[in-house]
Amino acid sequence: MAFCDSCQRYRESLSRTLILCSALYNRVTGFPESCAASSTLYSSNGSAKMGTTTLGCVLMLFGVAPVLFHCSPLILDELNNAERAVVSARRMLMKGRPKDCSDLFMAGQTHSGVYDIFPFEDSETRTEVYCDMESDGGGWTVFQRRGQFRNPVYYFYKTWDEYARGFGNLTKEFWLGNNVIHALTANKNMTMRIQLKNHTGDIFTADYDAFKLGNEAELFKITFGNYKGPSDSDGLALARGLSFSTKDKDHDEDPNANCAAAYKGGWWYASCHHANFNG
């Protein structure tokens, strides 16, 4: 299971707009005004006037340090200039503090593996995550993996605190941790992907947009938007808006059962579930 920054890839916007300040301001939303006049050669909204040769543009990307672009506006066919600007942006981003795997992908990290990110608001707490840089364009932050890794059958039969902080081996079976998942989804529009692979190598994929996890005070309540996948396989339909449950903290909707204890894993249970990837 993994998610990425709403999969309207900011890197696509960056390359397609050729680093034109006015175009970036129109197409990249959610940021404060990105272009500002720095001399009499620039207009009040930051776009270049005719006859200018360079344009300074400060663009806040993914919550890391500002990136300063010097580019040639008004020349839409200079792809080489755009590519050089993207390379420069990647180098600068790597000096900052990526908040998730999509930031790392934007900065040029294209190999899947374990990376450090800084998802929490204090921007100081370092967290190790596994990044999938290959599936569907890359930039996916993986928060759960299960498989045949010689762990006990009920390896995911853990306590509330264990699920909150995370457990396992990032290159094998693991749960990233509900506190980290909350931090990753609190301020970005994320898409969650569930990917299942059977013994013959067939892969099933389901996507849920607008995925968020509440904080611990909210009992790690799960919310998500639209489902995209096989029409008869929306296994999370009953989980929308539910609190997380574990064997020692029962928050399911069945007053006569502890679903987490019955199914040997922490999850968002109703009474009890259609799908449970931790049991």
C-alpha positions in Angstrom: 0.0 0.0 0.0 1.4 3.4 -0.9 0.4 6.9 -1.7 1.8 9.9 -3.6 1.1 13.6 -3.9 -2.3 13.7 -5.7 -0.6 12.4 -8.8 -1.0 15.7 -10.5 2.7 15.5 -10.6 4.3 18.9 -9.8 7.3 17.8 -11.9 5.0 17.5 -14.9 3.7 21.1 -14.4 7.3 22.2 -14.0 8.6 20.7 -17.2 5.5 21.5 -19.3 5.4 25.2 -18.4 9.0 25.7 -19.4 9.6 27.5 -16.1 7.6 30.5 -17.2 6.7 32.4 -14.0 3.3 33.6 -15.0 2.4 30.1 -16.3 3.6 28.5 -13.2 1.5 30.8 -11.0 -1.6 30.0 -13.0 -1.1 26.2 -13.1 0.5 25.4 -9.7 -2.1 26.1 -7.0 -1.9 26.1 -3.3 1.2 28.4 -3.1 1.4 32.1 -2.2 2.2 34.4 -5.1 5.3 33.0 -6.7 6.6 35.9 -8.7 7.5 39.3 -7.5 8.9 42.4 -9.2 12.6 42.7 -8.6 13.4 45.7 -10.9 11.7 48.2 -13.2 12.0 45.6 -16.0 9.3 43.4 -14.4 5.6 44.1 -14.3 3.8 44.2 -11.0 2.5 40.7 -11.2 6.0 39.3 -11.8 5.6 38.5 -15.5 8.2 39.8 -17.8 7.7 42.8 -20.1 8.7 42.6 -23.7 12.4 43.1 -24.2 13.6 41.6 -20.9 16.1 38.8 -21.0 15.6 37.0 -17.6 13.0 36.5 -15.1 13.5 35.8 -11.4 10.9 33.5 -9.9 10.7 32.2 -6.3 8.6 29.1 -6.2 7.8 27.2 -3.0 8.0 23.5 -3.9 6.7 20.8 -1.5 7.5 22.8 1.7 11.2 22.8 1.3 13.6 25.7 0.7 12.5 28.2 -2.0 13.9 27.5 -5.4 15.1 30.5 -7.5 14.8 30.1 -11.2 16.4 32.4 -13.7 14.9 31.6 -17.1 14.2 33.1 -20.5 10.5 34.0 -20.7 8.5 34.5 -23.9 10.5 31.8 -25.7 8.3 28.8 -25.7 10.4 26.5 -27.9 13.6 26.6 -25.7 13.2 23.1 -24.3 16.9 22.9 -23.5 16.6 25.9 -21.2 13.7 24.2 -19.4 15.6 21.0 -18.9 18.6 22.9 -17.5 16.2 24.7 -15.1 14.7 21.3 -14.0 18.1 19.9 -13.3 19.0 23.0 -11.2 15.7 22.7 -9.3 16.5 19.1 -8.5 19.9 20.0 -7.1 18.4 22.7 -4.9 15.6 20.5 -3.7 18.1 17.9 -2.5 19.6 20.5 -0.2 16.2 20.9 1.4 14.1 18.5 3.4 11.8 16.3 1.4 8.4 15.6 3.0 7.6 12.4 1.0 8.9 10.3 -1.9 7.3 12.5 -4.6 9.7 15.3 -3.4 12.6 12.9 -3.7 11.5 11.9 -7.2 11.3 15.5 -8.2 14.8 16.0 -7.0 16.1 13.2 -9.2 16.0 10.1 -7.1 14.7 7.5 -9.5 15.7 4.2 -7.8 13.4 2.4 -5.4 14.7 2.0 -1.9 14.9 3.4 1.6 15.2 7.2 2.0 15.1 9.8 4.7 12.2 12.2 4.7 10.9 14.9 7.1 7.1 14.6 7.1 6.4 16.3 10.5 5.5 19.9 10.9 8.7 20.6 12.9 10.7 19.7 9.8 13.4 18.3 12.2 12.3 14.7 12.8 13.9 12.4 10.3 11.9 9.3 9.2 13.0 6.4 7.1 10.6 5.3 4.4 10.6 3.0 1.4 10.0 4.8 -1.9 8.6 3.1 -5.0 10.2 5.1 -7.8 9.0 2.8 -10.6 5.3 2.2 -10.4 3.1 4.5 -12.5 5.6 7.3 -12.8 7.3 6.9 -9.4 7.2 9.0 -6.2 5.1 6.6 -4.1 5.6 6.4 -0.4 5.0 2.8 0.7 3.3 2.5 4.1 2.6 -1.2 4.3 4.0 -4.4 2.7 3.1 -8.0 3.4 4.5 -11.2 1.8 6.4 -14.4 2.3 9.3 -13.1 4.5 9.5 -15.9 7.1 7.8 -13.9 9.8 5.1 -15.5 12.1 1.7 -15.9 10.6 0.3 -13.3 12.9 3.2 -10.8 12.6 0.7 -7.9 12.2 -1.2 -8.8 15.4 0.3 -5.8 17.3 -0.8 -3.2 19.9 -2.1 0.3 19.4 1.3 1.8 20.3 3.1 -0.5 17.8 0.8 0.5 15.0 1.1 4.2 16.0 4.9 4.2 15.8 5.3 1.5 13.1 7.1 -1.8 13.0 8.9 -4.2 10.7 11.7 -4.1 8.1 11.2 -1.5 5.3 12.7 -3.8 2.7 10.4 -6.7 3.8 7.2 -6.7 5.8 6.3 -3.5 7.6 3.7 -0.9 8.8 5.1 2.6 8.5 3.2 3.9 11.5 0.0 5.8 11.9 1.7 8.9 13.2 3.8 9.1 10.1 0.9 8.4 7.8 -1.1 11.1 9.4 1.8 13.6 9.0 2.2 12.6 5.3 -1.5 13.1 4.5 -2.4 16.1 6.7 -1.5 18.8 4.3 -1.4 17.3 0.9 -3.9 15.8 -1.4 -2.8 12.2 -1.6 -3.8 9.2 -3.6 -3.7 5.8 -1.9 -2.9 2.8 -4.0 -3.5 -0.9 -3.0 -1.5 -3.3 -5.1 -1.9 -7.1 -4.7 0.1 -9.7 -6.5 -0.8 -13.4 -6.6 1.4 -16.5 -6.9 1.2 -16.4 -10.7 2.4 -12.8 -10.9 -1.0 -11.2 -11.7 -1.3 -7.7 -10.2 -4.5 -6.1 -8.9 -4.5 -2.3 -8.4 -7.0 0.0 -6.7 -6.6 3.7 -6.2 -8.4 6.0 -3.7 -8.0 9.8 -4.0 -8.2 12.4 -1.3 -6.7 9.9 1.2 -6.1 11.2 4.8 -5.5 9.8 8.2 -6.5 11.6 11.4 -4.2 12.1 14.3 -4.1 9.9 17.4 -6.6 12.1 19.2 -9.0 11.4 16.3 -8.2 7.6 16.6 -6.4 7.7 13.3 -9.7 8.0 11.4 -9.5 7.1 7.7 -11.1 9.2 5.0 -10.8 8.9 1.3 -12.6 10.0 -1.9 -13.3 8.2 -5.2 -12.4 4.6 -5.9 -10.7 3.6 -9.2 -10.3 -0.1 -9.8 -12.3 -3.2 -10.8 -16.0 -2.5 -10.4 -16.7 -5.3 -8.0 -13.6 -5.0 -5.8 -14.0 -1.9 -3.6 -12.9 -3.6 -0.4 -12.5 -0.4 1.6 -16.0 0.9 1.0 -17.1 0.0 4.6 -14.0 1.5 6.2 -14.6 5.2 5.1 -14.7 7.4 8.2 -13.9 4.7 10.7 -11.4 4.7 13.6 -8.5 2.4 13.8 -8.7 -0.6 16.0 -6.2 -3.0 17.6 -6.4 -5.9 20.0 -5.9 -3.6 23.0 -8.0 -0.7 21.7 -11.4 -1.7 20.3 -13.0 1.1 18.2 -15.0 -1.0 15.7 -18.7 -0.7 15.2 -19.6 -4.1 16.6 -20.7 -3.9 20.3 -20.4 -7.6 20.7 -17.0 -8.3 19.2 -13.4 -7.1 19.1 -12.7 -7.4 15.4 -9.0 -6.7 15.7 -8.6 -9.6 18.2 -10.8 -11.9 16.1 -9.0 -11.2 12.9 -5.5 -10.9 14.3 -4.5 -7.4 13.0 -5.1 -3.7 13.4 -7.4 -2.1 10.9 -10.4 0.1 10.3 -13.2 -2.3 11.2 -16.9 -1.9 10.9 -18.6 -5.2 11.8 -16.1 -6.5 10.9 -14.7 -5.9 7.3 -14.8 -6.6 3.6 -11.0 -6.3 3.3 -8.3 -6.5 5.9 -4.7 -6.3 4.7 -3.3 -6.6 8.2 -5.1 -9.7 9.5 
